[in-house]
Amino acid sequence: MTRPPLRLVATLAATGFLAPALALPAPQAGIDIPTANPVGPPGASGSLRGPTSLLGFNPAVPEPTTGSTDIPPDDFQLPPGSTEDQDLGLFLDMSKVKNPQPIRGGDGKTPTDPGPRNYNYDRINSDLFAPPGTDSGDAPNAKWPLGLSHNRHGLKGAGWARQQNVDEMPIATAMAGVDMRLEPHAYRELHWHKANEWSLILNGSVRLSAVNEAGETFVDDLTAGDVWFFPAGIPHSIQARESGVEFLLVFDDGTFSEDNTFLVSELFERNPKSVIAKDLRVDVSALDNIPDGQLYIFPGTPEPDNIEEQNITGPAGPIPQEQSYSYHFSQQAPYEVPGGTIKIIDTQNFPIASNFAAALITIEPGAMREIHWHTKSDEWNYFLAGQARLTVFIAPQNSRTFDFSAGDVGYIPVPDAHYLENTGNETVVYLEVLQAPIYNDISVGQWLGLTPPQVVKDHLGFSDDTVSRLPKTKPFILPGNKNLLTTNFTEEAE
């Protein structure tokens, strides 16, 4: 169908011949349209709705704008590796290139993205923006930056907390996380939870206290790198020491919300004062100064330096050391392998955390956490330092690659296979948390190395030389080359 020249359209419009065709629609009978003819503010003009003549083809409507929307090659830069075979899946560092584009493989010119865009997101998520050719099908989102979570502040600048649960990452059904900061001497008010609480201190130091069902008591000072665990229902206090503190909390319920914590302030506010007085054997006037509303996170008075001054015990005495709620993980020496380190904490060395197992892992630049999967539990990750990428493989043929940096949470359901590759210039430090009494994983390299060679060759077409290189021990971490365009790793294996 041929459109009339635009000049003719303009002439007809000027003489009024097109006015009826472009007239605004009259309100339909029987339909209440409160905004049909609005009375606008001073200076308002025009109409809220266009004419019905814009429906479908109309020769009076100007032709669509022509011209290419492709971005010329001179207007963007490609990071190294962009034109290599897309199935190599090389990491594309878009952090410093001009106007990054979703190009991987091919002629290096297409496809382009003219926008609208958020360039910062594209730069830090290059494996989503220009995915490896091996990514396939659909996969649930496995990444959540805690920097995108709402930050709830405490009273009088005493601290803050932000969280991740199924509202932010629906795939994370078994675990949820909270990042909390307390200023010097501030409290997370006395409380207890419906879920079990596992924590890693990120920086600073803290004093903890708790009482269990038997009336046994616990108090301890912890510092960065240490771990605590409070079973569901156990009331406890958390007070920052003079340095302040930030810590990570992991709960064994993906629907957990920090806002649903049982608080001592709410306990006293939501029960009759006469009942509380009777329970505590005091006059009701003793309750005149109880807080009005939640304390949540609030300033406190300085704790005594000598912890023995707060070591309160009853007839039942302290909690036995083998059932302690704290573990000085910062003092545990790491297991060192080429390319990084690993420290494991589970019921073997921290018995009270009966269904939590965790690994704190470091990966040097160019190295990777080997391809593996877990047999008993989903994996919840938190990144403390560096940048990395992870591909999750979901049977039968789906996979997706995600990029991570400090402050991000990752989640991989059992038994999806995955690896973690350091894609930056600094050491990656990250935490793996499982819902299992013992840390466990299956190493792909070790699995194949302990499978009869004939079986491996029949399945994968490997040569005898390749089969001979397969490990018979679990490497955990594999060294690599800082040049992420490297594709031959035989030297590292020799």
N, C-alpha and C positions, 0 to 999 in steps of 0.2 A: 504494500500500500504506500503510495507516494504522498508525502506531506507538501503543502503549499509553501512557497518561499516565505521566509520570516518577514521580509519587507512587506509582502502582501498582507500577512497577518497583522502587522503593525498598522498598515493603512486602513484595513477594515475595522480594527479596534478604534482608531482615531475618529472614524466617521460614524461610529456608533452601531455598525452592523453586527458586531459580535457581542454587544452588551447583553442581549437576552440570553445568549448561550452561556455567558460567564456570570450571570446573575447568581447571587447567593440563594441557596435553597430556602424555601419557606418551611417553617416548622410543620411537622406532620400532625394532622389532627389526632387528638386523643393521647399524644405523648407529651409528658411534662418535661420540658427542657429548660431548667432554671438558668442555664448560661446561654440561651439562644440569643438574647439581645441584652447583654449585661450593661449595667450602668457602671462604667469604669472610673478610675481616679482621674483627676485633672491631668491632661496630657496624653491620655490613652487614645489610640487610633486603630483602625483596621478591624478585622473580624476574627473571632476565635476559630472559625471553621472555614474551609475553602468551599468553592462551588461544586455542585454535582457534575458539572461539565468536565471535571478532572478525572471522572471515572472512565477507565478504559481508553481506547484510542479516540483522539479528537484532533482533527487537522489544525485546529487553532492553537493547540499546545505546542510550544517550541520544541524542536528536536533536542534529544539528550546531548549534553556536551560531549564532543569527541576529543580524541587525543589520548595518548598512552598514559597509563598510571604506573607503568614500570619505572623503577628508579634507575637512572643511568649508572653504569659501573663507576664513573668518575665521582659519583656522589656518595659512595660508601667504600668501606674497607672490609676485606675478609681476613679473619685470623688464620694463622698457619694451620694447614691440614684440611681446610674447607673443601678443596677440590680433590682430595683423596677419595678412594672407594668408600662409599657411605657405610658399608658393612664392616669396615675397620673400626668404625665408631670412635675415632680419635677424639680426645677432649679438645673442644674449640674454645679458646680463651678470648672471650669478647669484651673483657673488662676495659681495654684501652683502644679498641678500634673505633673509627668514625662511623656512625650510623649503622650499627650491626644489622645484618639481614639473615633470614632463616634459610641460608644456603648450605647444603652439604652434598658433596659430590657434583656430578654433572659438569656444566660448562663454567661454573662459578659466576654466572650472571643472573640466574633465576632459580627459585621464585624470590620476589622481593616483597617487602611490606611497607606500603606508603603511609600507613597509620590510619586512624589515631593509635598511639602506642604509649606505653610507659617504658622508656629506654632503660631505666635502672633495673626493672624486673627482667627484661630481656637479657641484659648483660650478666646477671647473677644466676640465670636459669637457662644457660645456653643449650643444655641437653633436652629441655622441653621446647625451646624456640627452634632449634635445628637438630632434631633427634637423630641418634644413630639409626642406620638403616635396619638394624636388627630389632629395634623396638617394634612391637606388633600389637594390634588389637586394642582393647580397652583395659584399663587398670584403675583401681581406686587410688585417690590421692594419698600418697604415703609421706607427705611433708607438711609441717605447719611451723612457720616462724613465730616464736613467742612474741616477737616484736609487733605482731599484728593482733595480739590478744589485748583485751581491755585491761588496763592497769588500775586496780582498786587501791586507793591510798588509805593509810591509817590516819589516826588522830594526830593533829599538830605536827605533821611532817615526820612521824615516827617510823614510816616505812611504807611498803607497798607489796602487792602480790598480783600475779597474773597467771592464768591457767590455760590448759589445753585438755579438753575432753571430747566426747563424741559430737558436741555442738560445733567444734572447730574442725575435727577430723573424724568423720563417721566410721572410718575403718577401725579406729582404735577402741574396740569394744572391751578389751580385757584390762586396760590400764589407762590412767589419766595422770597428768603432771601439773605441778605448781612451781613457779619460780617466786621466791619470797625474799624480801630485803627488810632487815631491821636495823635502824640507826643505833648508835652506841647506847646500851642499857635499855633499849626498848623491848617490849614484850610482844609475843604472840599470846594473847590472853589464854588463861587456863581453859582447856577444852578436851574433847574426845571426838572420835570419828566412828562412823558405821563401817568404814573400810580400814584395812591395814595400811599403815604409813611407813614408807621406806624413804630415807633421806641421805643425800650426799651434800656435804658443805662445799660451796664453791669458793668462798673467800671469807676471811674474818674468823671469829670464834664465838662460841655460844655456851651457855650453861643450861643443862636440862635437868628436870626432876620429874618423877612419876611415882605412882602408887598402884600396885596390882590388887587383884581380888583377895589375896591372902593378907593384905595389909603390909606387904613387904615394900620397901622404898628403894628408890634409885636416884642418884644425882651424879653428874659427870660434866666435865668441861671438854669440849671438842673444838677442833680447829679445821682449817681448810683441808679437804681430802678425807676427812673422817665420815663415818656412816652411823646413823641411828635407825632404830625400828621400834615402832609402838604398835602392838596388836590392836585390833578394833576394840573399842570400848575402854581402853586404858587411858585414864586422865593424865595429862602431862602439861608442863610449862616449858616455854622456850624463851630465854632472855639473852639478848646480844651482850657480849662483853664490851670492853672499852673500845675495841676496834670496829664495832659493828659487825654484821654478818649477812651473807646472802647464801641461800641454800635451795636445793632442788628437792621437791617432794614427789614421790611416785606412789599412787594408790592402786589397789588391785580391783578397780571397778571403773570401766570406761565412762560411766555416767556420773562419776563423782564430781561434786562441785564444792569448792572451798567455801562458797556462800552458805552451804547447808551444814556447816560444822556445829556441833553441840558446844555452846559457849557458857561459861560460868555466869557471865552477866545476864544472859537470857534466862538461864535456869532460875536465878533469883528474882528476875523481873516477872516471870510467867507463873509463879506459884504464890498462893496467898501468904502475906507476911506473917500471919498468925501461925501458919503451918511451918514456915521456915524457922520462926522463933522457937516453936515447940521442938522441931527437929534438932536445932543447935543448942537447946536448953538455955536460951537467953531471953531477955525482955525484948519486945518488938522494937523498942527505941534503938536497939543496937543496929537496926537495919536502916537507920535514917540516911546513911551516906552511901548506900549501894548505888551503883551507876544507873543512870537513866539512859537506856539504849546500850548497844554493843560497844565494848571497848575495842574488840578486833585486834588492831595493832596500835599500841599506845606507849607514850614515854614512861619509863620506870625510874626508880632510884637506883644508884649504883650498887651492884652486888658486892659482897665482901670478897676480897682477893683470896682469902683462905676458905676453900670449899667446905672444909670441915664444919664451919659455922652454919652451913645450910644442910648438913647431913643429918636430917631428922629421921629417927627410927623409932618404931613402936615395939611391942612385945614380939612381933614376928621377925624383926630384924631387917637387914637389907636383902635385896634380891640376890640370889646366888650368882656368883660370877659367870658360871656357865650359861646362865639365862639372862645375862646383861642385855640391856637395850642399846648399848653402844659398842662400836668396834672402831679402833684407831687405825683405820685403813690407810691413813697417810703414812704410817710407819711400816707398812708392808712393802717389802722389796719386790719390784716387778720381775716377771719372767721375761728375759730378754731373748729376742730372736733377730736375725737379720731383717732390717726394715722397721723395727718397732719393739714395743713392749706390751705385756698384758698382765693385769692383776685380776684375780677372780675372788669374789666373796659370795659364799653360799652357806648352806647349813653345815658344811664341813668345818668352817671357821667362825660362823656366826649363827649358832643353832636357833636362836629365838625367831629369826626371820624364816619361818618354816616353809614358805612357798615363794621366796624371793631368791633369785640368783642373778648376779651381775658381773660384768667384766668392764674394767676401765682400760681402754686401749689407746696406745699412741701409734701413729703411722707416720714414718718419715716421708719427705717429699719424693714423689715418684713411686713409692711403695703402695701396697694394697692389702687389705684384709681379704684373705682368700675367698673364693666362691664357696658358700656353705649354706646350710639350712639347719633349723632347729627341729627337734623331734617331739618336744613336749609342750612348747609354749610359743605364743606370739613374741615378737621382739619389739621393745620400746627403746628408742634411741634419743640421746641428747648430746649435742655437739658443744664442747667447751672451748675449742680453739681450732683454727685452720679452716680449710675448705676441702670438700670431697664430693664425689658423686657415687651413686648407688643405682644399680639396675635390679629390679625385682622381677623374677620370672614366675608366672602363674600358669599352672597347667590348664589346658594342654598347649597353648601356643601364644599366650599373651605376655608382653614384657613392657616395662617403661623405665626410663632413666630419670633420676631426680638429682638435683644439685643442692648441696648443703653447706652451711657456714655456721659460725658460732652463734648460739642462741636458737638454733632450729631443733625441732622434734621430728623424729622419723618413726615409722611403724610398719612392721612386716609381719603379716599373719603366718602362722605355722601351716604347712612346712614350705613356704615359698622360698626359692633359692635366691641368693643375693651376694654381692661383694661390696666392698667399700674402697675406693681408690682416692688417694691424696692427689688433688689437682692443683695444689698451690705451692708456695715456696716456703711454708712454715709447717711445723709438725702438727698433724691433726690429733686432737685429743677428744675422744667421745666415749659415751657410756652405753653399754648394752644391758637392758634389764629384761629378765625372763620371769614368768610365773612358774617356777619349778624349784624343787628342793636342791637340785644339783645342776650346775651349769653344763650344758650339753650342746653339741653341734655335730653335723656330718660334714667332713671335708671332702669336696669333690676330688681334689688331687689324691688324697689318701685312699678314698674309695676305689678309684681307678687303679692306683698303684697296688692295691691288695686284691684286685680282681685278676683272674687268669689272663695272661697276655693275649692268648688266642681269642678270648671273648671280647676284649677291648678292641683288638684289631678288626674283628668281624663287624662290630657295631660302628666304629668311628673311622675306620680306614687308616689308622695310625701306622707309621713305619716302626720297625724294631727299635730304631734310635729314639723315637718319640716315646715309645712304651718304656724304654729303659730309664727315661728321665722322670717318670712318675714317682712321687714320693711314697714311702711306706710308713712314714711318721707324719703326724699332723703339723704343718708349718705355721698355722694361725695367720701369719703375716708373710708376705712375699716381697722381697726387695725389688726395686725397679730403677728406671733411669729418670732423672729429673727432666730430661727432654721427653715430653709426653707424646712426641711424634714417633718415638721408638717402637719398632714392631718385632725386633729380634731379641729375645731374652735368654738365649742359650748360654751366654757368658755368665749371667747372674746365677745360673743353675750349676755351673761347673766349679 
